[in-house]
Amino acid sequence: MSTAAKPSNDPRASSVEVTGELITAHLADGRIISIPLNWSWRLSDATAAQRARYEIIGHGSGIRWPEIDEDLSVRGMLNGVPARRPATK
């Protein structure tokens, strides 16, 4: 019985760029994926400096912007599901 871990087929981010238009993730397997910035209302509302301060989490399965309390999963970016702004009361 082998105890070696199987390589993961899950997409993993190695770096991220956020512009005024796009959130772009560079994946460990060489792919580059982008989603519109307005799919994340928190990042849309953030300053450029806040957008630049992110952490790769979950061994690359997600990206976190702790200053604005935003988390995106690479899988969610690939599936193309925008985050909706909460309704105001």
ABEGO torsion letter per residue (X at the ends): XBABBBBBABBBBABBBBBAABBBBBBAAGBBBBBBAAABAAAAABBAAAAABBBBBGGGABBBBAAAGBBBBAAAAAAGBBBBBBBBX
